[in-house]
Amino acid sequence: MKQRSGIQVMARLIGLVKPLTGYMVLAILMGLIGNLCASFITIFGAYAVLNVLGFFVPFTLQTLFVSVAAFAVLRAALRYGEQTCNHFIAFKLLALIRDRVFQALRRLCPAKLEGRDKGDLVSVITADIELLEVFYAHTISPAAIAALFTAVMVLFIGTYNPVLGMIALAAYLTVGVLIPFVTSRQGGDDGMRFRQKAGELSGFVLESLRGLSETLQYGQGGSRLAEMNAKTDALSEDESRLKKTAGFNQAMTQSVMILFDLAMLFTSAALYRSGSVGFAGVVIPTVALMSSFGPTAALAGLGSMLQNTFAAGSRVLDILDETPVTEEVTGKAPIGFEGAGTSEVSFAYGDEMILDGISVNIPKGSVIGINGRSGSGKSTLLKLLMRFWEADSGDVKISGTDIGEINTKDLRSMQSYVTQETHLFHDSIRNNLRIARLDATDAQIEEACRKASIHDFIESLPDGYDSQAGELGDSLSGGERQRIGLARAFLHDAPLMLLDEPTSNLDSLNEGVILKSLNEERGDRTVVLVSHRLSTMRTADRIVSVENGRIS
């Protein structure tokens, strides 16, 4: 995870507001005028009291009362407008950020997401992005409003005496800048730790739900619950520290405001005794300061909250800034499929060598079998052909062109890839199949399912193809999910079919039906068939044995 300061995170997050600058300016203007209206309701009230007591004020009593009524109405309308603009900006930006995060995940998938904690990713996409609403709706425009409001009030109070204006400036800076800074420094990395532990707990709960059957079967419910409680307690301790920091921040803010109010009162009284100001110069500056801490106090309250917000923002930026293993290729001339192959390809996951000098020729229209024990690098070879990963050395080519020079969209259209574990979405079987070809007709879907020996089973279900697959396909067996994966490949109808253990979860009868379909439907289709089963290899034109990352 990249280490960023709060200022760096804030600058990046503010940069995202650029498309909505107009709304932000409008929110700032309405907030400034609205807060001035709120303060001057009290100030004009003080003027009215002075008027009644016989002191000179520059307004008539009628003007003061009309103005106070107008300020009250304006304050309500402008506050509503400001909040509407801020929340429109916030929720619009949250939608844009989620869109950018999903685009980033698409770029990073699958290489950079293999082994990532899915629960933690869900936490970033949901809770962390949602927390940014605090920043966009309650931080950016309030900070700008507080700065402009401070300038106006310092000038107003300073008209009575420059010393009083300096006291007001010191008060606003202490409450709006110094206290949030001290609070943020006091909290340290508590916000980041809290967000990380929240993500870890989310991942643990998700994993526990998925493994519930195994947990119950082996009597590990107690230990699993104890571990979950321990993680929850640790998270609660971090949250408690954040709450204590927030409480300290609030207490300090209130105390400082009272001290500055007293400082303004005593200083103006001293100036009155020395003849530097009149009686209005005591009452109005003191009342003005007392009634004008709203905008800066709002910033003071953000000091502790922003730790959490910036931590969440940093986790979101980590995903947006992550560099994919393979960049998407566009702008190249389209090519047709005329065969594939690898030449002296080597590849390692970190320091672990998986493939070492692998050369495989895959002529168009052939069925090439890749045989070998588990962990020998068979699946990795298919991932390199799919360009999920880049080879460390050697060449991976399709139609004589390096796959790094083929448009990613064209590459995907030329390939059908069936993995050992077929992922099904919580949707109907029909929609799960249609992922392979969005414009497929019902007849084409059924034909693909017949080739995969799954049509009769689907028709036997109460709702047929409209039956729900369940979460992660839990309503279907492993073999049924695998055959749906094969049906997707048939439906996609790509010239190069990459099959990774396509019959590992099937019995001999269904394996025979599928292999027969492959033979009958192969036409010009090229098939790379990875399996450790010798029975599956019988359909191959040529078998390549891989052992310890090398062809044997």
C-alpha positions as CSV (number, residue, x, y, z in Angstrom):
1,M,0.0,0.0,0.0
2,K,1.4,3.4,-1.0
3,Q,2.0,5.8,1.9
4,R,0.4,9.2,1.3
5,S,0.1,12.3,3.5
6,G,-3.3,13.7,4.3
7,I,-2.4,16.7,2.0
8,Q,-1.6,14.4,-0.9
9,V,-4.9,12.5,-0.5
10,M,-6.8,15.7,-0.1
11,A,-5.3,17.2,-3.3
12,R,-6.1,14.1,-5.3
13,L,-9.7,14.0,-4.0
14,I,-10.2,17.7,-4.7
15,G,-8.9,17.1,-8.3
16,L,-11.8,14.8,-8.9
17,V,-14.3,17.8,-8.3
18,K,-13.1,19.5,-11.6
19,P,-16.1,18.4,-13.7
20,L,-18.5,19.8,-11.1
21,T,-16.7,23.1,-10.4
22,G,-19.8,25.2,-11.2
23,Y,-21.9,23.5,-8.6
24,M,-19.0,23.8,-6.0
25,V,-18.7,27.6,-6.6
26,L,-22.5,28.0,-6.3
27,A,-22.5,26.0,-3.0
28,I,-19.6,28.2,-1.6
29,L,-21.4,31.4,-2.5
30,M,-24.7,30.3,-1.0
31,G,-22.9,29.0,2.1
32,L,-21.0,32.2,2.6
33,I,-24.0,34.5,2.3
34,G,-26.1,32.1,4.4
35,N,-23.6,32.1,7.2
36,L,-23.3,35.8,7.1
37,C,-27.1,36.1,7.3
38,A,-27.0,33.8,10.4
39,S,-24.3,35.9,12.2
40,F,-25.9,39.2,11.3
41,I,-29.2,38.2,12.8
42,T,-27.5,38.3,16.2
43,I,-25.4,41.3,15.3
44,F,-28.5,43.3,14.1
45,G,-30.2,42.2,17.3
46,A,-27.4,43.8,19.3
47,Y,-27.8,46.9,17.2
48,A,-31.5,47.0,18.1
49,V,-30.8,46.7,21.8
50,L,-28.3,49.6,21.5
51,N,-30.9,51.6,19.6
52,V,-33.5,51.0,22.4
53,L,-30.9,52.0,25.1
54,G,-30.3,55.3,23.2
55,F,-26.9,54.6,21.7
56,F,-26.2,55.7,18.2
57,V,-26.5,53.0,15.6
58,P,-26.4,53.5,11.8
59,F,-29.8,51.8,11.3
60,T,-33.4,52.6,12.3
61,L,-35.2,50.1,14.5
62,Q,-37.6,49.3,11.7
63,T,-34.8,48.6,9.3
64,L,-33.1,46.3,11.9
65,F,-36.3,44.3,12.4
66,V,-37.0,44.0,8.6
67,S,-33.4,43.0,8.0
68,V,-33.4,40.3,10.7
69,A,-36.6,38.8,9.2
70,A,-35.0,38.9,5.7
71,F,-31.8,37.3,7.0
72,A,-33.8,34.5,8.7
73,V,-35.6,33.7,5.5
74,L,-32.5,34.0,3.3
75,R,-30.5,31.8,5.8
76,A,-33.0,29.0,5.5
77,A,-33.2,29.1,1.7
78,L,-29.5,29.4,1.2
79,R,-28.7,26.7,3.7
80,Y,-31.0,24.4,1.8
81,G,-29.4,25.4,-1.5
82,E,-25.9,24.9,-0.2
83,Q,-26.7,21.4,1.2
84,T,-28.4,20.4,-2.0
85,C,-25.4,21.4,-4.1
86,N,-23.0,19.8,-1.8
87,H,-24.8,16.5,-1.7
88,F,-25.4,16.5,-5.4
89,I,-21.6,17.0,-5.9
90,A,-20.9,14.3,-3.3
91,F,-23.2,11.6,-4.6
92,K,-22.4,12.4,-8.3
93,L,-18.7,12.0,-7.5
94,L,-19.2,8.8,-5.5
95,A,-20.9,7.4,-8.7
96,L,-18.0,8.6,-10.8
97,I,-15.4,7.2,-8.4
98,R,-17.2,3.8,-8.3
99,D,-17.2,3.8,-12.0
100,R,-13.4,4.5,-12.1
101,V,-12.7,1.9,-9.5
102,F,-14.6,-0.8,-11.5
103,Q,-12.7,0.3,-14.6
104,A,-9.5,-0.1,-12.6
105,L,-10.5,-3.5,-11.4
106,R,-11.2,-4.5,-15.0
107,R,-7.7,-3.4,-16.0
108,L,-6.1,-5.2,-13.1
109,C,-8.0,-8.4,-13.5
110,P,-7.1,-11.2,-13.4
111,A,-3.4,-11.1,-12.6
112,K,-3.4,-8.3,-10.0
113,L,-6.5,-9.6,-8.3
114,E,-5.4,-13.2,-7.9
115,G,-5.0,-13.8,-4.2
116,R,-6.4,-10.4,-3.2
117,D,-8.8,-10.5,-0.2
118,K,-12.2,-10.2,-1.9
119,G,-13.9,-9.0,1.4
120,D,-11.4,-6.2,1.6
121,L,-12.1,-5.2,-2.0
122,V,-15.8,-5.2,-1.2
123,S,-15.1,-3.0,1.8
124,V,-13.2,-0.5,-0.4
125,I,-15.9,-0.4,-3.1
126,T,-18.7,0.1,-0.6
127,A,-17.8,1.5,2.8
128,D,-14.6,3.3,1.9
129,I,-16.1,5.1,-1.1
130,E,-19.2,5.9,0.9
131,L,-17.1,7.5,3.5
132,L,-15.8,10.0,0.9
133,E,-19.2,11.6,1.1
134,V,-18.0,13.4,4.3
135,F,-15.2,15.0,2.4
136,Y,-17.2,16.1,-0.7
137,A,-20.4,17.2,1.1
138,H,-19.0,18.5,4.4
139,T,-15.3,19.5,3.9
140,I,-14.4,21.2,0.6
141,S,-17.1,23.9,0.4
142,P,-17.2,24.3,4.2
143,A,-13.4,25.0,4.2
144,A,-13.8,27.6,1.4
145,I,-16.8,29.1,3.1
146,A,-14.9,29.3,6.4
147,A,-11.9,31.1,4.7
148,L,-14.1,33.7,3.0
149,F,-16.4,34.1,6.0
150,T,-13.3,34.7,8.2
151,A,-12.0,37.4,5.9
152,V,-15.4,39.2,6.0
153,M,-15.8,39.0,9.7
154,V,-12.3,40.1,10.5
155,L,-12.7,43.1,8.3
156,F,-16.1,43.9,9.9
157,I,-14.8,43.5,13.5
158,G,-11.6,45.3,12.6
159,T,-13.6,48.5,11.6
160,Y,-14.1,49.0,15.3
161,N,-10.5,48.5,16.1
162,P,-7.6,46.7,14.4
163,V,-6.7,44.9,17.6
164,L,-10.2,43.4,17.9
165,G,-9.9,42.3,14.2
166,M,-6.6,40.5,15.0
167,I,-8.2,38.7,18.0
168,A,-11.0,37.6,15.7
169,L,-8.5,36.3,13.2
170,A,-6.5,34.5,15.8
171,A,-9.7,32.9,17.1
172,Y,-10.9,31.7,13.7
173,L,-7.4,30.3,12.8
174,T,-7.1,28.5,16.1
175,V,-10.5,26.9,15.8
176,G,-10.5,26.2,12.1
177,V,-6.9,25.3,11.4
178,L,-4.8,24.7,14.5
179,I,-7.2,22.4,16.4
180,P,-7.9,20.2,13.4
181,F,-4.2,19.9,12.7
182,V,-3.4,19.0,16.3
183,T,-6.3,16.5,16.4
184,S,-5.1,14.9,13.2
185,R,-1.5,14.6,14.4
186,Q,-2.8,13.2,17.7
187,G,-4.7,10.4,15.9
188,G,-1.7,9.4,13.9
189,D,-2.5,6.3,11.7
190,D,-5.6,5.3,13.7
191,G,-7.8,6.0,10.8
192,M,-5.8,3.9,8.3
193,R,-5.6,1.0,10.8
194,F,-9.3,1.2,11.4
195,R,-10.1,1.0,7.6
196,Q,-7.7,-1.9,7.1
197,K,-9.1,-3.9,10.0
198,A,-12.6,-3.2,8.8
199,G,-11.7,-4.6,5.4
200,E,-10.0,-7.7,7.1
201,L,-13.1,-8.3,9.2
202,S,-15.3,-8.0,6.1
203,G,-13.1,-10.6,4.3
204,F,-13.2,-12.9,7.3
205,V,-17.0,-12.8,7.5
206,L,-17.3,-13.5,3.8
207,E,-14.9,-16.4,4.0
208,S,-16.7,-17.8,7.0
209,L,-20.1,-17.7,5.2
210,R,-18.6,-19.4,2.2
211,G,-17.0,-22.1,4.3
212,L,-19.9,-22.6,6.7
213,S,-20.5,-26.2,5.7
214,E,-16.9,-27.2,6.3
215,T,-16.8,-25.3,9.6
216,L,-19.9,-27.1,10.9
217,Q,-18.7,-30.5,9.5
218,Y,-15.4,-30.4,11.4
219,G,-16.8,-28.7,14.5
220,Q,-14.8,-25.5,14.2
221,G,-17.7,-23.2,14.8
222,G,-16.4,-22.2,18.2
223,S,-12.9,-21.4,17.2
224,R,-14.1,-19.5,14.1
225,L,-16.5,-17.4,16.2
226,A,-13.7,-16.7,18.7
227,E,-11.5,-15.5,16.0
228,M,-14.3,-13.3,14.6
229,N,-14.9,-11.9,18.1
230,A,-11.2,-11.1,18.5
231,K,-11.1,-9.2,15.2
232,T,-14.3,-7.4,16.2
233,D,-12.8,-6.4,19.6
234,A,-9.6,-5.2,17.9
235,L,-11.7,-3.1,15.5
236,S,-13.8,-1.7,18.4
237,E,-10.6,-0.6,20.2
238,D,-9.4,1.3,17.2
239,E,-12.9,2.9,16.9
240,S,-12.8,3.8,20.6
241,R,-9.5,5.6,20.1
242,L,-11.0,7.5,17.2
243,K,-14.1,8.5,19.3
244,K,-11.8,9.6,22.1
245,T,-9.9,11.8,19.7
246,A,-13.2,13.3,18.4
247,G,-14.3,14.0,22.0
248,F,-11.0,15.7,22.9
249,N,-11.3,17.7,19.7
250,Q,-14.9,18.9,20.6
251,A,-13.9,19.7,24.2
252,M,-10.9,21.7,23.1
253,T,-12.9,23.6,20.4
254,Q,-15.6,24.7,22.9
255,S,-13.0,25.7,25.5
256,V,-11.0,27.8,23.0
257,M,-14.1,29.5,21.7
258,I,-15.1,30.6,25.2
259,L,-11.6,31.8,25.9
260,F,-11.5,33.9,22.8
261,D,-15.0,35.3,23.5
262,L,-13.7,36.4,26.9
263,A,-10.5,37.8,25.3
264,M,-12.6,39.8,22.9
265,L,-14.9,41.1,25.7
266,F,-12.0,42.1,28.1
267,T,-9.9,43.7,25.3
268,S,-12.8,45.7,23.9
269,A,-13.7,46.8,27.5
270,A,-10.1,47.9,28.0
271,L,-10.2,49.8,24.7
272,Y,-13.5,51.4,25.8
273,R,-11.9,52.6,29.1
274,S,-9.0,54.1,27.2
275,G,-11.4,55.9,24.8
276,S,-10.3,54.0,21.7
277,V,-13.8,52.6,21.0
278,G,-17.4,53.5,22.0
279,F,-19.8,51.3,23.9
280,A,-20.9,49.8,20.5
281,G,-17.3,48.9,20.0
282,V,-17.5,46.6,23.1
283,V,-20.9,45.0,22.4
284,I,-20.9,44.5,18.6
285,P,-17.4,42.9,18.2
286,T,-18.1,40.6,21.2
287,V,-21.5,39.6,19.9
288,A,-20.1,39.2,16.4
289,L,-17.4,36.8,17.5
290,M,-19.7,34.8,19.7
291,S,-22.2,34.4,16.8
292,S,-19.7,33.6,14.1
293,F,-17.8,30.5,15.1
294,G,-20.2,28.2,13.1
295,P,-18.2,27.8,9.8
296,T,-14.8,27.4,11.6
297,A,-16.2,25.1,14.3
298,A,-17.5,22.9,11.5
299,L,-13.9,22.5,10.3
300,A,-12.7,21.8,13.9
301,G,-15.2,18.9,14.1
302,L,-13.8,17.4,10.9
303,G,-10.3,17.0,12.4
304,S,-10.9,13.5,13.7
305,M,-13.4,12.5,11.0
306,L,-10.9,13.3,8.3
307,Q,-8.4,10.7,9.6
308,N,-11.0,8.0,8.7
309,T,-11.9,9.8,5.4
310,F,-8.3,10.2,4.2
311,A,-7.6,6.6,5.1
312,A,-10.5,5.5,3.0
313,G,-9.5,7.8,0.2
314,S,-6.0,6.5,0.2
315,R,-7.3,2.9,-0.1
316,V,-9.4,3.9,-3.0
317,L,-6.5,5.7,-4.7
318,D,-4.4,2.6,-4.2
319,I,-6.7,0.7,-6.6
320,L,-6.9,3.6,-9.0
321,D,-3.1,4.0,-9.1
322,E,-2.3,0.2,-9.3
323,T,-0.5,-0.6,-12.5
324,P,-1.9,-3.7,-14.4
325,V,0.3,-6.5,-15.3
326,T,-0.9,-6.3,-18.9
327,E,-2.2,-3.0,-20.4
328,E,-5.2,-3.1,-22.8
329,V,-4.1,-2.9,-26.4
330,T,-6.1,-0.8,-28.9
331,G,-5.5,0.9,-32.3
332,K,-3.8,-2.1,-34.0
333,A,-4.9,-3.6,-37.3
334,P,-7.4,-6.4,-36.8
335,I,-6.1,-9.9,-37.6
336,G,-7.8,-13.3,-38.2
337,F,-6.9,-16.5,-36.5
338,E,-4.3,-18.6,-38.4
339,G,-2.8,-20.7,-35.6
340,A,-0.9,-20.0,-32.3
341,G,2.2,-21.0,-30.5
342,T,4.9,-20.2,-27.9
343,S,8.6,-20.1,-28.4
344,E,11.1,-20.5,-25.5
345,V,8.6,-19.1,-23.1
346,S,9.7,-18.7,-19.5
347,F,7.6,-17.4,-16.6
348,A,7.8,-17.1,-12.8
349,Y,5.5,-16.0,-10.1
350,G,7.9,-13.9,-8.1
351,D,11.0,-16.1,-7.4
352,E,9.2,-19.4,-8.2
353,M,9.9,-20.6,-11.8
354,I,6.8,-22.1,-13.4
355,L,7.6,-22.4,-17.1
356,D,11.2,-22.7,-18.4
357,G,11.8,-22.5,-22.2
358,I,8.4,-23.9,-23.3
359,S,7.8,-24.1,-27.1
360,V,4.5,-25.3,-28.4
361,N,3.2,-25.1,-32.0
362,I,-0.7,-24.9,-32.2
363,P,-1.7,-25.2,-35.9
364,K,-5.1,-24.0,-37.0
365,G,-7.8,-26.7,-36.8
366,S,-5.8,-29.0,-34.5
367,V,-6.5,-30.4,-31.0
368,I,-3.4,-30.1,-28.9
369,G,-3.4,-31.9,-25.6
370,I,-1.3,-30.5,-22.7
371,N,-0.7,-33.3,-20.2
372,G,1.1,-33.3,-16.9
373,R,0.9,-33.5,-13.1
374,S,-0.7,-30.8,-10.9
375,G,1.6,-27.8,-10.5
376,S,3.6,-28.5,-13.7
377,G,2.5,-25.2,-15.3
378,K,-0.2,-26.3,-17.7
379,S,-2.8,-23.7,-16.5
380,T,-0.2,-21.0,-16.5
381,L,0.5,-21.7,-20.2
382,L,-3.1,-21.0,-21.0
383,K,-3.1,-17.8,-19.1
384,L,-0.1,-16.6,-21.1
385,L,-2.0,-17.5,-24.3
386,M,-4.9,-15.4,-22.9
387,R,-2.4,-12.6,-22.0
388,F,-3.6,-12.5,-18.4
389,W,0.1,-12.5,-17.6
390,E,3.2,-11.4,-19.7
391,A,5.9,-14.0,-20.4
392,D,9.2,-13.1,-18.7
393,S,11.0,-14.2,-21.8
394,G,10.2,-15.8,-25.2
395,D,7.4,-15.2,-27.6
396,V,3.6,-15.9,-27.4
397,K,2.1,-15.5,-30.8
398,I,-1.3,-15.8,-32.6
399,S,-1.3,-15.8,-36.4
400,G,2.4,-15.0,-36.3
401,T,1.8,-11.8,-34.3
402,D,3.0,-11.2,-30.8
403,I,-0.2,-11.1,-28.6
404,G,1.1,-7.9,-27.1
405,E,0.5,-6.3,-30.6
406,I,-3.1,-7.6,-31.0
407,N,-6.0,-5.5,-29.9
408,T,-7.3,-6.9,-26.6
409,K,-10.9,-6.9,-27.9
410,D,-9.8,-8.9,-31.0
411,L,-7.8,-11.3,-28.8
412,R,-10.8,-12.0,-26.6
413,S,-13.1,-12.5,-29.6
414,M,-10.7,-15.2,-31.0
415,Q,-10.5,-17.1,-27.7
416,S,-12.9,-19.2,-25.6
417,Y,-11.4,-20.0,-22.2
418,V,-12.9,-22.6,-19.8
419,T,-11.3,-22.7,-16.4
420,Q,-11.3,-25.5,-13.8
421,E,-13.8,-23.5,-11.7
422,T,-16.7,-22.0,-13.5
423,H,-18.1,-18.9,-12.0
424,L,-21.8,-18.4,-12.1
425,F,-23.6,-15.2,-11.2
426,H,-26.7,-15.0,-8.9
427,D,-29.0,-14.9,-12.0
428,S,-30.9,-17.2,-14.3
429,I,-29.1,-20.0,-16.1
430,R,-30.1,-18.3,-19.4
431,N,-28.4,-15.0,-18.4
432,N,-25.3,-16.8,-17.1
433,L,-25.0,-18.5,-20.5
434,R,-25.6,-15.3,-22.5
435,I,-22.5,-13.7,-20.9
436,A,-20.6,-15.5,-23.6
437,R,-22.6,-13.9,-26.4
438,L,-25.1,-11.1,-25.5
439,D,-27.0,-11.3,-28.8
440,A,-27.5,-15.1,-28.7
441,T,-30.9,-16.4,-29.5
442,D,-32.6,-19.0,-27.3
443,A,-32.1,-21.6,-30.1
444,Q,-28.3,-20.8,-30.1
445,I,-28.2,-21.1,-26.3
446,E,-29.9,-24.5,-26.4
447,E,-27.7,-25.8,-29.1
448,A,-24.6,-24.8,-27.1
449,C,-26.0,-26.6,-24.1
450,R,-26.7,-29.8,-26.1
451,K,-23.1,-29.8,-27.2
452,A,-22.1,-29.5,-23.5
453,S,-24.5,-32.3,-22.5
454,I,-26.4,-30.0,-20.1
455,H,-29.6,-29.2,-22.1
456,D,-31.6,-32.1,-20.8
457,F,-30.7,-31.3,-17.2
458,I,-31.7,-27.7,-17.5
459,E,-35.0,-28.6,-19.2
460,S,-35.8,-30.9,-16.2
461,L,-35.6,-27.9,-13.8
462,P,-39.0,-26.4,-12.8
463,D,-38.2,-23.1,-14.6
464,G,-35.9,-24.5,-17.3
465,Y,-33.4,-21.9,-18.5
466,D,-35.0,-19.3,-16.3
467,S,-34.0,-21.2,-13.1
468,Q,-31.8,-19.4,-10.8
469,A,-28.2,-20.5,-10.5
470,G,-27.9,-19.3,-6.9
471,E,-25.1,-17.4,-5.3
472,L,-21.8,-18.6,-6.9
473,G,-23.9,-21.3,-8.6
474,D,-24.5,-23.1,-5.3
475,S,-27.8,-24.6,-6.5
476,L,-25.8,-26.7,-9.1
477,S,-23.3,-29.4,-8.7
478,G,-19.6,-29.0,-9.7
479,G,-20.2,-31.1,-12.8
480,E,-23.2,-29.1,-13.8
481,R,-21.4,-25.8,-13.4
482,Q,-18.5,-27.1,-15.4
483,R,-20.8,-28.1,-18.3
484,I,-22.4,-24.7,-18.2
485,G,-18.9,-23.3,-18.6
486,L,-18.3,-25.5,-21.6
487,A,-21.7,-24.4,-23.0
488,R,-20.5,-20.8,-22.7
489,A,-17.4,-21.7,-24.7
490,F,-19.5,-23.3,-27.5
491,L,-21.8,-20.3,-27.5
492,H,-18.9,-17.9,-27.9
493,D,-17.8,-19.9,-31.0
494,A,-14.3,-18.6,-31.0
495,P,-11.7,-20.1,-33.4
496,L,-9.3,-20.9,-30.5
497,M,-10.7,-22.8,-27.6
498,L,-8.6,-23.1,-24.4
499,L,-9.9,-25.8,-22.1
500,D,-8.4,-26.2,-18.6
501,E,-9.4,-29.6,-17.1
502,P,-12.8,-29.4,-18.8
503,T,-14.0,-32.8,-17.7
504,S,-12.4,-33.0,-14.2
505,N,-15.8,-32.9,-12.5
506,L,-17.6,-35.2,-15.0
507,D,-18.3,-38.9,-15.0
508,S,-17.2,-41.1,-17.9
509,L,-20.5,-40.9,-19.8
510,N,-20.7,-37.1,-19.8
511,E,-17.0,-36.9,-20.6
512,G,-17.5,-39.1,-23.6
513,V,-20.4,-36.9,-24.8
514,I,-18.5,-33.7,-24.5
515,L,-15.3,-35.1,-26.2
516,K,-17.6,-36.4,-29.0
517,S,-19.0,-32.9,-29.4
518,L,-15.6,-31.4,-29.6
519,N,-14.6,-33.8,-32.4
520,E,-17.9,-33.3,-34.3
521,E,-17.9,-29.5,-33.9
522,R,-14.3,-28.7,-34.3
523,G,-14.4,-27.8,-38.0
524,D,-11.7,-25.1,-38.3
525,R,-11.7,-24.6,-34.6
526,T,-8.4,-25.0,-32.8
527,V,-8.5,-26.6,-29.3
528,V,-5.8,-26.6,-26.6
529,L,-6.9,-29.2,-24.1
530,V,-5.2,-29.3,-20.6
531,S,-5.9,-32.4,-18.6
532,H,-4.2,-34.9,-16.4
533,R,-6.7,-37.6,-17.5
534,L,-5.4,-39.9,-20.2
535,S,-9.0,-40.6,-21.3
536,T,-9.4,-36.9,-22.1
537,M,-6.2,-36.9,-24.1
538,R,-7.6,-39.5,-26.6
539,T,-9.3,-36.8,-28.6
540,A,-6.0,-34.8,-29.1
541,D,-4.1,-34.9,-32.4
542,R,-0.9,-34.4,-30.6
543,I,0.0,-34.5,-26.9
544,V,2.6,-32.3,-25.2
545,S,3.8,-33.4,-21.8
546,V,4.8,-30.8,-19.3
547,E,6.9,-31.7,-16.3
548,N,8.4,-29.2,-13.8
549,G,7.8,-26.3,-16.2
550,R,9.5,-28.0,-19.2
551,I,8.4,-30.1,-22.1
552,S,9.3,-33.7,-21.5
